[in-house]
Amino acid sequence: MPTEIVFLRHAETLVDLNSPASKWHLAPSGRSESYELAASGILGEIDAIVSSDEMKAIETVEPFARMFELEIDRNHDFRELDRDAGPSLTREEYLSCVQEVLRNPSARPSGWECAADALARTQRGVQQIMSQYGSKRVLVVSHGLVLTLYFTDLQGTMHEAFDRWNRLPFCGWGVVSNNRILRDIAQSVY
């Protein structure tokens, strides 16, 4: 049986324009949502947990780690598309940059990491999970932009990336096995 990876987008964050996005924490509603999702059991049994090393991802997965009595393997490859070098943006400027980076994989708007590099990093993380965990069911907690890139790449629908990202809910989840999508993350509601 091949590795089955359950991808989970982190819960809602508390936006803090005075610190880089990679340092943000969960909003109180996000903390509640992650506990509710873990308690619901909808993600099924989990054999291992891998998380982006960003706090919002780690805080999202903590209830699952407690419930399944598993350690959290922090993996830098699953962090969000890096936008820490850029300036603070208005909501409109942020959406414009997201649109540009998702439509042009080599674009680096406002000093952001390009989508091509972020996707390659995420794919490297997936390959590491498949070789490290064998036939286990692994929960991976990551971020909206990189998860959108990964799922649209698997589907060959990169031209729809911005629309899919726009629909991706906090705590949205999907399942991939053998590079096949078993449950689409952009369609999930728990």
N, CA and C atoms as a LAMMPS dump frame, in Angstrom:
ITEM: TIMESTEP
0
ITEM: NUMBER OF ATOMS
570
ITEM: BOX BOUNDS ff ff ff
-5.0000000000000000e+02 5.0000000000000000e+02
-5.0000000000000000e+02 5.0000000000000000e+02
-5.0000000000000000e+02 5.0000000000000000e+02
ITEM: ATOMS id mol type element x y z
1 1 1 N 0.836 -1.177 0
2 1 2 C 0 0 0
3 1 3 C 0.888 1.25 0
4 2 1 N 0.649 2.197 -0.902
5 2 2 C 1.481 3.405 -0.937
6 2 3 C 1.152 4.359 0.209
7 3 1 N 2.054 5.291 0.434
8 3 2 C 1.836 6.318 1.456
9 3 3 C 0.581 7.107 1.111
10 4 1 N -0.233 7.384 2.103
11 4 2 C -1.397 8.242 1.922
12 4 3 C -1.135 9.507 2.734
13 5 1 N -1.189 10.651 2.054
14 5 2 C -0.904 11.92 2.714
15 5 3 C -2.185 12.735 2.808
16 6 1 N -2.531 13.091 4.029
17 6 2 C -3.675 13.965 4.292
18 6 3 C -3.105 15.375 4.456
19 7 1 N -3.371 16.231 3.492
20 7 2 C -2.895 17.611 3.557
21 7 3 C -3.946 18.472 4.23
22 8 1 N -3.519 19.287 5.172
23 8 2 C -4.413 20.161 5.913
24 8 3 C -3.854 21.578 5.878
25 9 1 N -4.684 22.515 5.448
26 9 2 C -4.28 23.916 5.521
27 9 3 C -4.445 24.372 6.975
28 10 1 N -3.535 25.182 7.438
29 10 2 C -3.611 25.681 8.815
30 10 3 C -4.926 26.41 9.067
31 11 1 N -5.257 26.571 10.333
32 11 2 C -6.481 27.271 10.733
33 11 3 C -6.297 28.785 10.584
34 12 1 N -7.367 29.517 10.841
35 12 2 C -7.354 30.971 10.663
36 12 3 C -6.294 31.638 11.536
37 13 1 N -5.576 32.587 10.934
38 13 2 C -4.48 33.248 11.636
39 13 3 C -4.873 34.624 12.149
40 14 1 N -4.067 35.068 13.072
41 14 2 C -4.188 36.418 13.608
42 14 3 C -3.169 37.257 12.842
43 15 1 N -3.643 38.091 11.932
44 15 2 C -2.756 38.892 11.101
45 15 3 C -2.095 39.962 11.959
46 16 1 N -0.769 40.025 11.882
47 16 2 C 0.013 41.01 12.62
48 16 3 C 0.955 41.688 11.634
49 17 1 N 0.57 42.839 11.149
50 17 2 C 1.356 43.538 10.134
51 17 3 C 2.698 44.044 10.659
52 18 1 N 2.942 43.927 11.96
53 18 2 C 4.224 44.335 12.535
54 18 3 C 5.232 43.204 12.581
55 19 1 N 4.828 42.016 12.138
56 19 2 C 5.766 40.899 12.096
57 19 3 C 5.596 40.147 10.777
58 20 1 N 6.634 39.426 10.361
59 20 2 C 6.537 38.662 9.111
60 20 3 C 5.437 37.604 9.188
61 21 1 N 4.818 37.322 8.059
62 21 2 C 3.716 36.35 8.009
63 21 3 C 4.132 34.981 8.548
64 22 1 N 5.392 34.615 8.379
65 22 2 C 5.847 33.302 8.852
66 22 3 C 5.844 33.204 10.377
67 23 1 N 5.717 34.322 11.07
68 23 2 C 5.727 34.339 12.541
69 23 3 C 4.321 34.462 13.136
70 24 1 N 3.299 34.564 12.3
71 24 2 C 1.952 34.746 12.802
72 24 3 C 1.47 33.503 13.557
73 25 1 N 0.552 33.731 14.482
74 25 2 C -0.061 32.666 15.271
75 25 3 C -1.526 32.519 14.859
76 26 1 N -2.17 31.506 15.399
77 26 2 C -3.589 31.311 15.13
78 26 3 C -4.426 32.348 15.862
79 27 1 N -5.518 32.73 15.23
80 27 2 C -6.534 33.546 15.884
81 27 3 C -7.272 32.64 16.873
82 28 1 N -7.929 33.201 17.888
83 28 2 C -8.71 32.354 18.803
84 28 3 C -9.707 31.465 18.05
85 29 1 N -10.337 31.992 17.016
86 29 2 C -11.272 31.171 16.229
87 29 3 C -10.542 30.037 15.522
88 30 1 N -9.297 30.277 15.096
89 30 2 C -8.5 29.231 14.459
90 30 3 C -8.128 28.122 15.424
91 31 1 N -7.787 28.511 16.642
92 31 2 C -7.483 27.489 17.666
93 31 3 C -8.702 26.603 17.905
94 32 1 N -9.865 27.239 18.038
95 32 2 C -11.104 26.476 18.257
96 32 3 C -11.381 25.556 17.08
97 33 1 N -11.198 26.08 15.874
98 33 2 C -11.466 25.29 14.675
99 33 3 C -10.552 24.068 14.595
100 34 1 N -9.281 24.229 14.923
101 34 2 C -8.365 23.082 14.845
102 34 3 C -8.722 22.017 15.88
103 35 1 N -9.137 22.435 17.073
104 35 2 C -9.569 21.464 18.09
105 35 3 C -10.853 20.762 17.661
106 36 1 N -11.789 21.518 17.092
107 36 2 C -13.046 20.919 16.616
108 36 3 C -12.787 19.913 15.502
109 37 1 N -11.898 20.257 14.581
110 37 2 C -11.593 19.349 13.477
111 37 3 C -10.949 18.062 14.007
112 38 1 N -10 18.203 14.911
113 38 2 C -9.357 17.01 15.484
114 38 3 C -10.382 16.137 16.189
115 39 1 N -11.239 16.749 16.982
116 39 2 C -12.244 16.002 17.738
117 39 3 C -13.289 15.351 16.838
118 40 1 N -13.516 15.912 15.659
119 40 2 C -14.537 15.368 14.751
120 40 3 C -14.17 13.983 14.218
121 41 1 N -12.877 13.697 14.148
122 41 2 C -12.434 12.406 13.627
123 41 3 C -12.563 12.261 12.122
124 42 1 N -12.95 13.318 11.432
125 42 2 C -13.211 13.24 9.996
126 42 3 C -11.963 12.895 9.175
127 43 1 N -10.785 13.217 9.698
128 43 2 C -9.557 12.925 8.949
129 43 3 C -9.137 11.463 9.079
130 44 1 N -9.796 10.724 9.946
131 44 2 C -9.491 9.305 10.111
132 44 3 C -8.225 9.078 10.928
133 45 1 N -7.751 7.851 10.871
134 45 2 C -6.546 7.47 11.606
135 45 3 C -5.318 8.099 10.97
136 46 1 N -4.391 8.497 11.802
137 46 2 C -3.142 9.11 11.368
138 46 3 C -1.99 8.344 12.004
139 47 1 N -0.984 7.977 11.193
140 47 2 C 0.172 7.239 11.697
141 47 3 C 1.366 8.135 12.01
142 48 1 N 1.436 9.295 11.343
143 48 2 C 2.559 10.213 11.533
144 48 3 C 2.086 11.629 11.212
145 49 1 N 2.776 12.599 11.794
146 49 2 C 2.42 14 11.579
147 49 3 C 3.656 14.777 11.146
148 50 1 N 3.492 15.508 10.044
149 50 2 C 4.537 16.394 9.53
150 50 3 C 3.916 17.774 9.416
151 51 1 N 4.649 18.795 9.84
152 51 2 C 4.125 20.148 9.787
153 51 3 C 5.172 21.104 9.244
154 52 1 N 4.694 22.113 8.571
155 52 2 C 5.533 23.267 8.273
156 52 3 C 6.11 23.729 9.601
157 53 1 N 7.256 24.394 9.549
158 53 2 C 7.852 24.873 10.794
159 53 3 C 7.333 26.255 11.199
160 54 1 N 6.311 26.761 10.493
161 54 2 C 5.706 28.032 10.884
162 54 3 C 4.716 27.795 12.029
163 55 1 N 4.639 28.77 12.952
164 55 2 C 3.822 28.617 14.155
165 55 3 C 2.35 28.335 13.866
166 56 1 N 1.768 28.99 12.878
167 56 2 C 0.34 28.787 12.598
168 56 3 C 0.06 27.343 12.195
169 57 1 N 0.996 26.704 11.528
170 57 2 C 0.827 25.295 11.158
171 57 3 C 1.012 24.394 12.383
172 58 1 N 2.036 24.67 13.162
173 58 2 C 2.294 23.863 14.359
174 58 3 C 1.129 23.961 15.338
175 59 1 N 0.612 25.174 15.544
176 59 2 C -0.523 25.345 16.441
177 59 3 C -1.769 24.636 15.917
178 60 1 N -1.916 24.556 14.605
179 60 2 C -3.056 23.848 14.017
180 60 3 C -2.97 22.353 14.281
181 61 1 N -1.78 21.801 14.223
182 61 2 C -1.634 20.345 14.322
183 61 3 C -1.51 19.838 15.759
184 62 1 N -1.261 20.725 16.706
185 62 2 C -1.092 20.27 18.093
186 62 3 C -2.241 19.415 18.624
187 63 1 N -3.51 19.761 18.361
188 63 2 C -4.59 18.894 18.86
189 63 3 C -4.535 17.476 18.278
190 64 1 N -4.101 17.359 17.033
191 64 2 C -3.981 16.036 16.409
192 64 3 C -2.837 15.25 17.049
193 65 1 N -1.731 15.931 17.338
194 65 2 C -0.589 15.267 17.972
195 65 3 C -0.98 14.724 19.34
196 66 1 N -1.743 15.515 20.089
197 66 2 C -2.201 15.049 21.404
198 66 3 C -3.15 13.859 21.262
199 67 1 N -4.098 13.99 20.333
200 67 2 C -5.108 12.953 20.173
201 67 3 C -4.491 11.609 19.751
202 68 1 N -3.554 11.657 18.807
203 68 2 C -2.946 10.421 18.301
204 68 3 C -1.662 10.05 19.039
205 69 1 N -1.272 10.889 20.017
206 69 2 C -0.043 10.665 20.786
207 69 3 C 1.154 10.497 19.863
208 70 1 N 1.306 11.471 18.955
209 70 2 C 2.387 11.449 17.982
210 70 3 C 3.24 12.703 18.102
211 71 1 N 4.5 12.557 17.774
212 71 2 C 5.409 13.704 17.701
213 71 3 C 5.145 14.453 16.398
214 72 1 N 5.427 15.737 16.401
215 72 2 C 5.291 16.556 15.195
216 72 3 C 6.66 16.669 14.542
217 73 1 N 6.774 16.153 13.327
218 73 2 C 7.998 16.259 12.536
219 73 3 C 7.926 17.587 11.782
220 74 1 N 8.738 18.546 12.174
221 74 2 C 8.735 19.86 11.519
222 74 3 C 9.589 19.799 10.266
223 75 1 N 8.993 20.198 9.151
224 75 2 C 9.691 20.111 7.87
225 75 3 C 9.606 21.463 7.164
226 76 1 N 10.743 22.074 6.974
227 76 2 C 10.864 23.398 6.356
228 76 3 C 10.324 23.416 4.919
229 77 1 N 10.306 22.277 4.261
230 77 2 C 9.825 22.212 2.872
231 77 3 C 8.344 22.546 2.743
232 78 1 N 7.582 22.429 3.828
233 78 2 C 6.138 22.675 3.763
234 78 3 C 5.739 24.075 4.243
235 79 1 N 6.713 24.96 4.446
236 79 2 C 6.38 26.331 4.834
237 79 3 C 5.69 27.045 3.663
238 80 1 N 5.078 28.154 3.976
239 80 2 C 4.357 28.926 2.966
240 80 3 C 5.327 29.551 1.965
241 81 1 N 4.81 29.906 0.811
242 81 2 C 5.576 30.664 -0.164
243 81 3 C 6.136 31.873 0.589
244 82 1 N 7.443 32.029 0.581
245 82 2 C 8.097 33.031 1.417
246 82 3 C 7.821 34.443 0.91
247 83 1 N 7.208 35.229 1.783
248 83 2 C 6.94 36.627 1.45
249 83 3 C 7.421 37.558 2.554
250 84 1 N 8.286 37.048 3.431
251 84 2 C 8.774 37.834 4.564
252 84 3 C 9.662 39.006 4.146
253 85 1 N 10.357 38.901 3.014
254 85 2 C 11.27 39.969 2.594
255 85 3 C 10.521 41.19 2.067
256 86 1 N 9.279 40.996 1.704
257 86 2 C 8.51 42.091 1.13
258 86 3 C 7.914 42.999 2.194
259 87 1 N 7.395 44.129 1.757
260 87 2 C 6.775 45.076 2.687
261 87 3 C 5.38 44.613 3.101
262 88 1 N 4.843 45.244 4.144
263 88 2 C 3.445 44.999 4.505
264 88 3 C 2.571 45.532 3.38
265 89 1 N 1.54 44.788 3.057
266 89 2 C 0.685 45.156 1.925
267 89 3 C -0.753 45.354 2.369
268 90 1 N -1.452 46.199 1.652
269 90 2 C -2.895 46.298 1.867
270 90 3 C -3.523 45.011 1.352
271 91 1 N -4.767 44.774 1.673
272 91 2 C -5.464 43.571 1.196
273 91 3 C -5.471 43.522 -0.335
274 92 1 N -5.725 44.657 -0.966
275 92 2 C -5.765 44.717 -2.437
276 92 3 C -4.386 44.422 -3.034
277 93 1 N -3.332 44.991 -2.438
278 93 2 C -1.972 44.739 -2.921
279 93 3 C -1.606 43.265 -2.734
280 94 1 N -1.985 42.701 -1.602
281 94 2 C -1.713 41.295 -1.324
282 94 3 C -2.391 40.406 -2.371
283 95 1 N -3.664 40.648 -2.631
284 95 2 C -4.391 39.847 -3.632
285 95 3 C -3.769 39.988 -5.008
286 96 1 N -3.307 41.175 -5.341
287 96 2 C -2.653 41.394 -6.631
288 96 3 C -1.361 40.576 -6.726
289 97 1 N -0.581 40.55 -5.651
290 97 2 C 0.655 39.758 -5.629
291 97 3 C 0.354 38.266 -5.709
292 98 1 N -0.665 37.816 -4.993
293 98 2 C -1.052 36.404 -5.052
294 98 3 C -1.428 36.038 -6.484
295 99 1 N -2.227 36.873 -7.107
296 99 2 C -2.641 36.622 -8.48
297 99 3 C -1.427 36.532 -9.405
298 100 1 N -0.495 37.456 -9.24
299 100 2 C 0.689 37.465 -10.1
300 100 3 C 1.55 36.226 -9.894
301 101 1 N 1.789 35.858 -8.647
302 101 2 C 2.671 34.722 -8.37
303 101 3 C 2.028 33.403 -8.816
304 102 1 N 0.693 33.305 -8.73
305 102 2 C 0.032 32.065 -9.153
306 102 3 C -0.129 31.984 -10.665
307 103 1 N -0.163 33.102 -11.339
308 103 2 C -0.306 33.103 -12.806
309 103 3 C 1.025 33.039 -13.529
310 104 1 N 2.085 33.455 -12.859
311 104 2 C 3.412 33.459 -13.474
312 104 3 C 4.388 32.828 -12.49
313 105 1 N 4.685 31.534 -12.652
314 105 2 C 5.495 30.799 -11.677
315 105 3 C 6.888 31.372 -11.404
316 106 1 N 7.413 32.207 -12.298
317 106 2 C 8.744 32.783 -12.05
318 106 3 C 8.667 34.193 -11.466
319 107 1 N 7.465 34.732 -11.285
320 107 2 C 7.303 36.09 -10.758
321 107 3 C 7.688 36.148 -9.284
322 108 1 N 8.244 37.284 -8.893
323 108 2 C 8.635 37.542 -7.503
324 108 3 C 8.084 38.909 -7.075
325 109 1 N 6.763 39.043 -7.048
326 109 2 C 6.206 40.347 -6.697
327 109 3 C 6.535 40.741 -5.261
328 110 1 N 6.866 41.977 -5.056
329 110 2 C 7.194 42.506 -3.708
330 110 3 C 8.256 41.687 -2.991
331 111 1 N 9.159 41.051 -3.742
332 111 2 C 10.242 40.285 -3.136
333 111 3 C 9.859 38.894 -2.657
334 112 1 N 8.686 38.415 -3.061
335 112 2 C 8.233 37.087 -2.651
336 112 3 C 9.049 35.992 -3.328
337 113 1 N 9.048 34.81 -2.733
338 113 2 C 9.58 33.609 -3.369
339 113 3 C 8.715 33.314 -4.587
340 114 1 N 9.305 32.827 -5.659
341 114 2 C 8.497 32.513 -6.843
342 114 3 C 7.776 31.174 -6.645
343 115 1 N 6.665 31.033 -7.339
344 115 2 C 5.828 29.828 -7.218
345 115 3 C 6.585 28.575 -7.646
346 116 1 N 7.42 28.694 -8.668
347 116 2 C 8.167 27.518 -9.142
348 116 3 C 9.07 26.967 -8.045
349 117 1 N 9.744 27.841 -7.315
350 117 2 C 10.621 27.393 -6.228
351 117 3 C 9.812 26.803 -5.072
352 118 1 N 8.702 27.45 -4.741
353 118 2 C 7.858 26.955 -3.642
354 118 3 C 7.279 25.583 -3.978
355 119 1 N 6.846 25.39 -5.225
356 119 2 C 6.304 24.098 -5.646
357 119 3 C 7.389 23.022 -5.612
358 120 1 N 8.57 23.335 -6.112
359 120 2 C 9.664 22.352 -6.095
360 120 3 C 10.006 21.937 -4.669
361 121 1 N 10.004 22.891 -3.761
362 121 2 C 10.286 22.612 -2.35
363 121 3 C 9.21 21.698 -1.76
364 122 1 N 7.952 21.984 -2.067
365 122 2 C 6.847 21.161 -1.565
366 122 3 C 6.929 19.744 -2.128
367 123 1 N 7.228 19.632 -3.409
368 123 2 C 7.371 18.304 -4.027
369 123 3 C 8.516 17.522 -3.392
370 124 1 N 9.594 18.209 -3.071
371 124 2 C 10.718 17.554 -2.385
372 124 3 C 10.265 17.026 -1.023
373 125 1 N 9.467 17.818 -0.307
374 125 2 C 8.943 17.375 0.988
375 125 3 C 8.057 16.149 0.86
376 126 1 N 7.227 16.124 -0.18
377 126 2 C 6.353 14.965 -0.422
378 126 3 C 7.192 13.724 -0.703
379 127 1 N 8.22 13.851 -1.529
380 127 2 C 9.088 12.71 -1.829
381 127 3 C 9.766 12.194 -0.559
382 128 1 N 10.18 13.106 0.301
383 128 2 C 10.814 12.702 1.557
384 128 3 C 9.828 11.922 2.424
385 129 1 N 8.583 12.375 2.489
386 129 2 C 7.565 11.67 3.275
387 129 3 C 7.347 10.275 2.724
388 130 1 N 7.239 10.164 1.407
389 130 2 C 6.989 8.849 0.798
390 130 3 C 8.138 7.882 1.074
391 131 1 N 9.37 8.368 1.065
392 131 2 C 10.485 7.463 1.324
393 131 3 C 10.66 7.192 2.822
394 132 1 N 10.321 8.163 3.663
395 132 2 C 10.51 8.008 5.105
396 132 3 C 9.407 7.198 5.778
397 133 1 N 8.166 7.337 5.319
398 133 2 C 7.042 6.755 6.047
399 133 3 C 6.417 5.531 5.386
400 134 1 N 6.901 5.143 4.222
401 134 2 C 6.394 3.921 3.595
402 134 3 C 4.894 3.923 3.4
403 135 1 N 4.223 2.909 3.892
404 135 2 C 2.785 2.742 3.634
405 135 3 C 1.913 3.306 4.755
406 136 1 N 2.373 4.344 5.41
407 136 2 C 1.604 4.939 6.506
408 136 3 C 0.675 6.042 6.009
409 137 1 N -0.235 6.436 6.872
410 137 2 C -1.137 7.572 6.605
411 137 3 C -0.574 8.757 7.376
412 138 1 N -0.127 9.778 6.644
413 138 2 C 0.608 10.897 7.221
414 138 3 C -0.206 12.179 7.092
415 139 1 N -0.369 12.891 8.188
416 139 2 C -1.006 14.198 8.184
417 139 3 C 0.076 15.247 7.968
418 140 1 N -0.11 16.093 6.94
419 140 2 C 0.824 17.177 6.651
420 140 3 C 0.069 18.493 6.769
421 141 1 N 0.533 19.366 7.66
422 141 2 C -0.093 20.673 7.822
423 141 3 C 0.79 21.711 7.144
424 142 1 N 0.166 22.452 6.232
425 142 2 C 0.914 23.415 5.442
426 142 3 C 0.064 24.671 5.223
427 143 1 N 0.223 25.316 4.086
428 143 2 C -0.31 26.661 3.863
429 143 3 C -1.015 26.781 2.511
430 144 1 N -1.876 27.784 2.433
431 144 2 C -2.756 27.952 1.282
432 144 3 C -2.086 28.06 -0.067
433 145 1 N -1.066 28.893 -0.195
434 145 2 C -0.45 29.075 -1.505
435 145 3 C 0.282 27.817 -1.971
436 146 1 N 1.101 27.222 -1.088
437 146 2 C 1.855 26.04 -1.528
438 146 3 C 0.945 24.834 -1.746
439 147 1 N -0.111 24.718 -0.957
440 147 2 C -1.039 23.61 -1.174
441 147 3 C -1.817 23.804 -2.476
442 148 1 N -2.169 25.038 -2.777
443 148 2 C -2.819 25.322 -4.059
444 148 3 C -1.889 24.954 -5.214
445 149 1 N -0.638 25.35 -5.114
446 149 2 C 0.334 25.02 -6.17
447 149 3 C 0.468 23.508 -6.333
448 150 1 N 0.584 22.787 -5.222
449 150 2 C 0.78 21.34 -5.285
450 150 3 C -0.43 20.638 -5.91
451 151 1 N -1.624 20.986 -5.462
452 151 2 C -2.823 20.323 -5.985
453 151 3 C -3.099 20.703 -7.44
454 152 1 N -2.892 21.962 -7.805
455 152 2 C -3.129 22.334 -9.209
456 152 3 C -2.086 21.703 -10.115
457 153 1 N -0.872 21.526 -9.624
458 153 2 C 0.153 20.85 -10.418
459 153 3 C -0.241 19.389 -10.657
460 154 1 N -0.712 18.705 -9.614
461 154 2 C -1.141 17.31 -9.779
462 154 3 C -2.29 17.187 -10.78
463 155 1 N -3.173 18.179 -10.78
464 155 2 C -4.337 18.14 -11.671
465 155 3 C -4.063 18.719 -13.047
466 156 1 N -2.923 19.378 -13.208
467 156 2 C -2.64 20.038 -14.481
468 156 3 C -3.553 21.232 -14.721
469 157 1 N -3.94 21.896 -13.648
470 157 2 C -4.873 23.024 -13.754
471 157 3 C -4.261 24.305 -13.181
472 158 1 N -2.986 24.522 -13.438
473 158 2 C -2.31 25.693 -12.885
474 158 3 C -3.01 26.988 -13.314
475 159 1 N -3.66 26.982 -14.462
476 159 2 C -4.371 28.173 -14.929
477 159 3 C -5.543 28.539 -14.016
478 160 1 N -5.97 27.633 -13.162
479 160 2 C -7.071 27.876 -12.226
480 160 3 C -6.582 28.152 -10.801
481 161 1 N -5.275 28.292 -10.621
482 161 2 C -4.692 28.361 -9.275
483 161 3 C -5.267 29.5 -8.433
484 162 1 N -5.394 30.688 -8.982
485 162 2 C -5.881 31.81 -8.178
486 162 3 C -7.317 31.563 -7.718
487 163 1 N -8.161 31.094 -8.611
488 163 2 C -9.556 30.821 -8.228
489 163 3 C -9.633 29.727 -7.175
490 164 1 N -8.811 28.683 -7.317
491 164 2 C -8.795 27.602 -6.333
492 164 3 C -8.285 28.103 -4.982
493 165 1 N -7.23 28.913 -5.011
494 165 2 C -6.696 29.463 -3.769
495 165 3 C -7.759 30.307 -3.066
496 166 1 N -8.492 31.074 -3.843
497 166 2 C -9.533 31.942 -3.303
498 166 3 C -10.654 31.156 -2.626
499 167 1 N -10.867 29.914 -3.029
500 167 2 C -11.916 29.054 -2.458
501 167 3 C -11.413 28.178 -1.313
502 168 1 N -10.114 28.113 -1.129
503 168 2 C -9.534 27.196 -0.148
504 168 3 C -9.784 27.693 1.274
505 169 1 N -10.568 26.963 2.057
506 169 2 C -10.876 27.425 3.413
507 169 3 C -9.741 27.124 4.388
508 170 1 N -9.702 27.89 5.464
509 170 2 C -8.826 27.509 6.556
510 170 3 C -9.293 26.13 7.017
511 171 1 N -8.352 25.284 7.381
512 171 2 C -8.609 23.893 7.767
513 171 3 C -9.218 23.077 6.63
514 172 1 N -9.042 23.547 5.394
515 172 2 C -9.415 22.709 4.253
516 172 3 C -8.446 21.54 4.182
517 173 1 N -8.931 20.391 3.736
518 173 2 C -8.05 19.222 3.696
519 173 3 C -8.317 18.383 2.455
520 174 1 N -7.273 17.689 2.039
521 174 2 C -7.347 16.809 0.883
522 174 3 C -6.43 15.617 1.096
523 175 1 N -6.581 14.611 0.257
524 175 2 C -5.795 13.385 0.401
525 175 3 C -5.15 13.041 -0.933
526 176 1 N -3.866 12.692 -0.869
527 176 2 C -3.103 12.304 -2.055
528 176 3 C -2.396 10.991 -1.767
529 177 1 N -2.426 10.098 -2.741
530 177 2 C -1.681 8.849 -2.657
531 177 3 C -1.139 8.523 -4.037
532 178 1 N 0.141 8.206 -4.092
533 178 2 C 0.745 7.821 -5.365
534 178 3 C 0.57 8.911 -6.43
535 179 1 N 0.712 10.171 -6.022
536 179 2 C 0.544 11.331 -6.907
537 179 3 C -0.842 11.43 -7.525
538 180 1 N -1.826 10.82 -6.874
539 180 2 C -3.226 10.912 -7.308
540 180 3 C -4.04 11.553 -6.203
541 181 1 N -4.895 12.473 -6.585
542 181 2 C -5.749 13.131 -5.601
543 181 3 C -6.943 12.235 -5.303
544 182 1 N -7.071 11.843 -4.043
545 182 2 C -8.207 11.038 -3.611
546 182 3 C -9.329 11.927 -3.078
547 183 1 N -8.937 13.068 -2.537
548 183 2 C -9.902 14.079 -2.06
549 183 3 C -9.284 15.44 -2.33
550 184 1 N -9.998 16.253 -3.086
551 184 2 C -9.506 17.56 -3.487
552 184 3 C -9.596 18.554 -2.344
553 185 1 N -8.496 19.168 -2.008
554 185 2 C -8.451 20.111 -0.886
555 185 3 C -9.322 21.34 -1.123
556 186 1 N -9.503 21.758 -2.365
557 186 2 C -10.278 22.954 -2.666
558 186 3 C -11.79 22.703 -2.548
559 187 1 N -12.199 21.481 -2.377
560 187 2 C -13.606 21.151 -2.314
561 187 3 C -14.025 20.705 -0.912
562 188 1 N -13.094 20.791 0.033
563 188 2 C -13.379 20.201 1.333
564 188 3 C -14.07 21.168 2.282
565 189 1 N -14.992 20.635 2.981
566 189 2 C -15.63 21.315 4.106
567 189 3 C -15.826 20.222 5.138
568 190 1 N -15.408 20.49 6.354
569 190 2 C -15.56 19.411 7.343
570 190 3 C -16.825 19.544 8.115
